[in-house]
Amino acid sequence: MDAGAIATIVGLLGACLVALVLVLVARREAGVQRARAAEDVASIKDDARAMLADVERRERRLTEREHSLAADRTEVDELERRARADAENAAEAKRTGARTLEDAERAAAQRATDAERAALAELEAVTGLTAEDARAELTRRLVDQAQNDAAAQVRRAEAQARRTAEARARRIVTTAVQRLAVPTSTQSPLTVLPLPSDEMKGRIIGKEGRNIRSFEALTGVNVLVDDQPDAVVLSCFDTERREVAQVALEALMADGRIHPQRIEQAYAEALAGADERTDAAGHDAAERAGVGALHPTLVRTLGRLRLRTSYGQNVLEHLVETAQLAAALAAEIGADVEVSRRGAFLHDLGKALTAEVPGTHAAVGADLARRHGESATVVNAIAAHHDEVPAETVEAVLVQVADAISAARPGARREELDQYVERIDKLEQLVAAHAGVRRALAMSAGREVRVVVEPSEVDDYALPQLAVAIARHIEADLAYPGEITVTVVREIRASATAG
C-alpha cells in the first residue's frame, strides 16, 4: 500500500475515533439531562398533587359554604315571611287606631265647640258685648299697647344712640377744630392802610385837597384821613372798588409822587392787574387748603371770591377753613380725606357766578365743577351742602358739617340788628304754628328754641315726634347759619290757695 492510502485510512480512523468520543459525550450529557428531566417531572408531579389537594380542600369548603348559605337563605325567607305578616298586622292595627282616633277627635271637637258656644253665650250675656265687639276692643288695646311699647323702645334707642353719638361726635369735632388755629374772617366795609410817614398824609390830600378829591372821584371810594393819626381809611361797600383803590393808593405811597396824573396812571395799573390778583388769590387759597390740579377757570372763579362776603365772613377764607376742617374730620372717622378736602374747598364756588347764572349757588357751583373735570363725588358734595339734593357719600355729609362749623365759630359771622330780630321772630312764629304749642322762646342767639306745649293736647309719647316735626319745619322754611336745637317741654302744674 502506498503512503497516501495509509494516510487516508489513518484519517478515517481518527475521524471515527472522534465521532465515537462525541457519541460517548452526548450519551453522558443525555443521561444527565434525562436524570434532571426525571427530577423535574417528579417535582412537577408533587406540585400538581399539592395543588390538586388544595383544590379539593377548597371545593369541600365551597360546598360547605353553599350548604350554609342555603340554610341561611331558608332562614331569611322565613324571617321575611314573618316580617311581612307582622307589617300587615301593624298596618291593620294602625288603620284601626286612626279610625278610632278620628272618631275621638270629632267627638272631642264637637264637645269643645258646644262648650265654647255655651261659654261664649254666657260671656256675652254677662258682659253685654258680642264676639265682634270684644275682638275689636281687644285689637284696639293690643294696637295701643304695641304703639306705646314701640315708642318707648324708640325713645330708649334714640337716647342710647344720642349718648354714644354725641360723645363721639363731640370728640371728633373738638379734635378737628382744635387742630386749626385760624383767625376770625369777619370783614367790614373799611380798609385801613398804614402810612409810612406823617408827611404822606399831606401828599395824599394835596394842595387844597386836589389829590384826595381826584382819587375819590376816580375810584368811587371815600378816603378818611382824620380817623387815625398814622393810617388812612378807605370806606366803600363795593369790595372790588375798595380793592382797586387800595392797590392804587399803595402804589402811590410806594412811589411817593402823588398828583392827579399819577393817580390816574396808578388807578389804570390797578384795574389792569385785577385778573392777575384774582388768579394769585385763587392759587394761594388752593395752596393753603392743600388742593391741587384745579382747572384754571376754577382757580380764577375762586379768586373772585376773595371779594365776596357772607354775613360779613370772607367767602374765600371760609372755603380754606372749611377744607381744612373737612380734611381733619375725614381723617378722624376714616373717610376719603382728599375728596372731603376738595369738596369742601369748592362747595361755595357758585357764589362767584350767582349774579351771572340763574340758580342757587350750590347748583351753579356743582355744574361748573362738573364741566371742568371734577369727580362725581366732589360734584355731589357741592350740590348737596345745603340739602338741595341728597348726599350720596359720607364725604358730602362731612362737607356740610365743616361748612356749619366754619360758619358757627364765634366771631366768624355777624348780622345786622334788624336782620337778627327778624330771624328770631320768624323762628318763634314758625314754631308756634304747630298744634299744641303754648309758647315758643328763641334762646342762645337763635341757636336754640324752647317749646312749651299744652299737657292736655300733647302727651309724653308724642313729644319726640313733635320735636322732630318742628326741626324738619325749620330746616325747610328758615335760612340760618349753623344748627338750631329744639327742646320740647311738657309740664303739669297744680296750685291751691290756703286761708
C-alpha positions, 0 to 999 in steps of 0.5 A, a space after each residue: 500500500 502506498 503512503 497516501 492510502 495509509 494516510 487516508 485510512 489513518 484519517 478515517 480512523 481518527 475521524 471515527 475515533 472522534 465521532 465515537 468520543 462525541 457519541 460517548 459525550 452526548 450519551 453522558 450529557 443525555 443521561 444527565 439531562 434525562 436524570 434532571 428531566 426525571 427530577 423535574 417531572 417528579 417535582 412537577 408531579 408533587 406540585 400538581 398533587 399539592 395543588 390538586 389537594 388544595 383544590 379539593 380542600 377548597 371545593 369541600 369548603 365551597 360546598 360547605 359554604 353553599 350548604 350554609 348559605 342555603 340554610 341561611 337563605 331558608 332562614 331569611 325567607 322565613 324571617 321575611 315571611 314573618 316580617 311581612 305578616 307582622 307589617 300587615 298586622 301593624 298596618 291593620 292595627 294602625 288603620 284601626 287606631 286612626 279610625 278610632 282616633 278620628 272618631 275621638 277627635 270629632 267627638 272631642 271637637 264637637 264637645 269643645 265647640 258646644 262648650 265654647 258656644 255655651 261659654 261664649 253665650 254666657 260671656 256675652 250675656 254677662 258682659 253685654 258685648 258680642 264676639 265682634 265687639 270684644 275682638 275689636 276692643 281687644 285689637 284696639 288695646 293690643 294696637 295701643 299697647 304695641 304703639 306705646 311699647 314701640 315708642 318707648 323702645 324708640 325713645 330708649 334707642 334714640 337716647 342710647 344712640 344720642 349718648 354714644 353719638 354725641 360723645 363721639 361726635 363731640 370728640 371728633 369735632 373738638 379734635 378737628 377744630 382744635 387742630 386749626 388755629 385760624 383767625 376770625 374772617 369777619 370783614 367790614 366795609 373799611 380798609 385801613 392802610 398804614 402810612 409810612 410817614 406823617 408827611 404822606 398824609 399831606 401828599 395824599 390830600 394835596 394842595 387844597 385837597 386836589 389829590 384826595 378829591 381826584 382819587 375819590 372821584 376816580 375810584 368811587 371810594 371815600 378816603 378818611 384821613 382824620 380817623 387815625 393819626 398814622 393810617 388812612 381809611 378807605 370806606 366803600 361797600 363795593 369790595 372790588 372798588 375798595 380793592 382797586 383803590 387800595 392797590 392804587 393808593 399803595 402804589 402811590 405811597 410806594 412811589 411817593 409822587 402823588 398828583 392827579 396824573 399819577 393817580 390816574 396812571 396808578 388807578 389804570 395799573 390797578 384795574 389792569 392787574 385785577 385778573 392777575 390778583 384774582 388768579 394769585 388769590 385763587 392759587 394761594 387759597 388752593 395752596 393753603 387748603 392743600 388742593 391741587 390740579 384745579 382747572 384754571 377757570 376754577 382757580 380764577 372763579 375762586 379768586 373772585 371770591 376773595 371779594 365776596 362776603 357772607 354775613 360779613 365772613 370772607 367767602 374765600 377764607 371760609 372755603 380754606 377753613 372749611 377744607 381744612 376742617 373737612 380734611 381733619 374730620 375725614 381723617 378722624 372717622 376714616 373717610 376719603 380725606 382728599 375728596 372731603 378736602 376738595 369738596 369742601 374747598 369748592 362747595 361755595 364756588 357758585 357764589 362767584 357766578 350767582 349774579 351771572 347764572 340763574 340758580 342757587 349757588 350750590 347748583 351753579 357751583 356743582 355744574 361748573 365743577 362738573 364741566 371742568 373735570 371734577 369727580 362725581 363725588 366732589 360734584 355731589 358734595 357741592 350740590 348737596 351742602 345745603 340739602 338741595 339734593 341728597 348726599 350720596 357719600 359720607 364725604 358730602 355729609 362731612 362737607 356740610 358739617 365743616 361748612 356749619 362749623 366754619 360758619 358757627 365759630 364765634 366771631 366768624 359771622 355777624 348780622 345786622 340788628 334788624 336782620 337778627 330780630 327778624 330771624 328770631 321772630 320768624 323762628 318763634 312764629 314758625 314754631 308756634 304754628 304747630 298744634 299744641 304749642 303754648 309758647 315758643 322762646 328763641 334762646 342762645 342767639 337763635 341757636 336754640 328754641 324752647 317749646 312749651 306745649 299744652 299737657 292736655 293736647 300733647 302727651 309724653 309719647 308724642 313729644 319726640 315726634 313733635 320735636 322732630 316735626 318742628 326741626 324738619 319745619 325749620 330746616 325747610 322754611 328758615 335760612 340760618 347759619 349753623 344748627 338750631 336745637 329744639 327742646 320740647 317741654 311738657 309740664 303739669 302744674 297744680 296750685 291751691 290757695 290756703 286761708 
